[in-house]
Amino acid sequence: MKNFILFGASGYVAPRHMNAIKTLGHNLLAVYDPHDGIGILDSYFPNAAYFNEFERLDRFIAQKINEGLSIDYLSICSPNYLHDAHIRYGLRIGAEVICEKPLVLNPWNLNSLEIEEAKANKKVHAMLQLRHHPEIVALKEKIQKSDKQSYLIDLRYITARGSWYRYSWKGDEVKSGGIATNIGIHFFDMLTWIFGEMKSLEVTQNQFNRASGMLHLERADVTWFLSIDQEDLPEDRLKEGKRTYRMMTIDGALFDFTEGLENLHTAAYQAVLAGKSYGISEARPSIEIVSQIRNLKA
C-alpha cells in the first residue's frame, strides 16, 4: 500500500484522484488546500490529515519522513499556475509526482523540471487520461495501421460555465493559461498522440470565453472550436438541459467518445503504479500548442 499526499482537494477533479487512490487500495495520508470546502474527503479518506496552510503541511511531512514513513506519491490538483512549484516540492521530498493538466503553463518551464526530475531520480507523471480511453486507443491503432496520410478533423467542445468562472482563478489567463489551456489541452494531447506532431497553427478567434482555429499535424488538418458560453450549445442540448457538447468528426464521420470518461483517472493511476505512465516529454507537445494559442492574436 502506497502513501499519497494530495494538493488541491476542493476542486472539480480532485474526487477522481481520491477515488482512484481508494479503488486501487492505497492510502491518502494528507491533503493540502487553502479552501476548507472539502467535505467530499469523508466519502473516501475520512482519516486523512487536512492542512489549509502549506507551512503546517510541510512540517507534518518532514515529521513523517523523519519517523521513517515513505511519502510515495504527491498528487497535484491545484490551480494551473501552481503546478510547477508543487511538482518541484514533490520531487524535493522524494516522492513521485502525479500532476493534472497542464504540467506547466509555458513549455520552457519543462526544461527545468526535467533537470529536477533527474536529480531526484523520481518521475513526474502527466495525467493524460484520454490516452487510456478504449475508443481512443482503438482509433490510434487504426490510424497507425492505415496507409492514409492525411485526415480532415473537426473538433468542437463546449462546456457551459456560470458567471463564477470569470471571477475564479480559471478566468484569469495568468493563472489558468486561458480557455485553450484550461479546457482544450487534453484534446490537443489526444490529437498529437494519434496524428503526429504540430506542423503549424492558426488562431481565428481567441477570447475569454471561446477560441477557434486550425491545427496542422503530420497526418491531419484539424478545425477546432472551444467554448464555455452557453449560447454556443446546440439547441437540442439546451432543450435537454445539457450544458456540455463534445463532437469530433474524422473525414466527416462522427467519432464518439462521450461514454467511458468516468474511470479514466483510475486507469491512469494503474499505469503509474505499473510503471507505464506518461511523463514530461509526452506532455510537451500539447503544452507547446496551447502556449502558442495563448500568444497568437486572432
Sequence and secondary structure as in RCSB ss.txt:
>XXXX:A:sequence
MKNFILFGASGYVAPRHMNAIKTLGHNLLAVYDPHDGIGILDSYFPNAAYFNEFERLDRFIAQKINEGLSIDYLS
ICSPNYLHDAHIRYGLRIGAEVICEKPLVLNPWNLNSLEIEEAKANKKVHAMLQLRHHPEIVALKEKIQKSDKQS
YLIDLRYITARGSWYRYSWKGDEVKSGGIATNIGIHFFDMLTWIFGEMKSLEVTQNQFNRASGMLHLERADVTWF
LSIDQEDLPEDRLKEGKRTYRMMTIDGALFDFTEGLENLHTAAYQAVLAGKSYGISEARPSIEIVSQIRNLKA
>XXXX:A:secstr
  EEEEE  SSSSHHHHHHHHHHTT EEEEEE SS   GGGGGT TTSEEESSHHHHHHHHHHHHHTT    EEE
E S GGGHHHHHHHHHHTT EEEE S S SSTTHHHHHHHHHHHHT  EEE  GGGG HHHHHHHHHHHH     
EEEEEEEEE   THHHHSGGG HHHH  HHHHHHHHHHHHHHHHH  EEEEEEEEE SSEEEEEEEETTEEEEEE
EE  GGGS HHHHHTT  EEEEEEETTEEE   SS TTHHHHHHHHHHTT    HHHHHHHHHHHHHHHH   
